[in-house]
């Protein structure tokens, strides 16, 4: 059995994830990098992470704004300006507060964490009213590259879940020169419209109920009218064991009041089913993505043991990662919003993937 296969069976428990240097040392050793200078340095500093619990932070100090191609992007920034950069990408229906505890953990280790609102969320706005409110997968990746360019970031670790994981996957696959390493919840999420047309077994189709709801005009109107209650329901279904309160949800729900939110979400899910057209200028990118390109950058994939959202089994995508790679199951009733539910596990994965580069 290879080192990667051995490590893929290693399951992290939240109770002991950051119990000193053992976690970092074990991961580095099992991947064959225990003797590196980076690994030795990592041994010196994990104790600060052990005292931080989920929910310890309540907000970001400030949200900055910057023009980046088609958007004026709102983003939080935590950590030293000269530190190695980590882009933390959220999904639907979540926002930058999925990383409100992860970012300080990374900052304490010297990383510069950038957490942007995706198009259609929070304070991110289109610069022109004429721009199509497009939610297809490639355009969100292009947005992220534009933000990196605007911030003069040549290369970064990309980490995300849900839409954010898919976006990070796409950049790692098509622009590996911009991606130093990848942390991806639920693994390989690059899709295409043709696969979206393939019927699934009934139990699997049931999990995608909201996608079919969004395919109707009733769904568009219903989401616009009830998006607060709708998204709270998604949170509960996707993370059935996460006991979040109204304050935590409402803090993120404010991001859904973006004037383009409904249009972006509806277009995203209709595009997946081939019910909405993308923009022709992204056709070449989508053609390349439809071929399911491999990802060669160092990668750690994560999965919560209680993820109630549709997600592939890790065995289905392991071979899509051809570089240094490890998969972990995060125990403790962890659902779909893994960085917010298990911030230490997520931050640890970012720190360790940086050691693999």
Helices and strands as residue ranges (DSSP letters): H 3-8, E 12-13, G 14-16, H 22-30, H 37-42, H 47-50, E 64-68, E 71-78, E 85-89, G 96-99, H 102-108, E 112-116, E 125-126, H 137-150, E 156-160, H 163-174, G 176-178, E 179-185, H 193-196, H 202-207, H 209-214, H 217-238, H 246-253, G 254-257, H 261-272, G 280-282, H 283-290, E 299-304, G 314-316, G 318-320, E 325-331, H 338-341, H 343-355
